[in-house]
Amino acid sequence: MAPGQNIPSGYEIVINGGRTPMGIDAIEWAELGEELGAGEIVVNSIDADGTKAGYELRLTRMIVDRVGIPVIASGGGGQPEHLYQVLTEGGADAALVASMLHYGTHTIAGIKQYLHERGIKMRMNY
């Protein structure tokens, strides 16, 4: 099958930093990973990665709704609001916050406080 064909979800697995399409539907790939024994799935949208404009909520939710293992969102988080969105609207179990911390725009304590105030359960003692 040629890359890009038969991708019912509209999300295709890519490799090499997004330069090489694999012709594999991302949702089907996540389901296969679970079937083969994966304990969790990290969803990284190459289109959102590094943008700090928010996680790929639609893709994350689609995968969450199709697998029974934890889903971790990656790529796009720039503000605590984005984290809240991916944990609620996107349904992720966890999310990477690299850019929020690496560039010093946010702190772990500040992010945790923001989420705690909005009803997201987490450990607050560190």
Secondary structure by P-SEA (a helix, b strand, c coil): ccccccccccbbbbcccccccccccaaaaaaaaaaacccbbbbbcccccccccccaaaaaaaaaaccccbbbbbcccccaaaaaaaaccccccccccccccccccccaaaaaaaaaaacccccccc
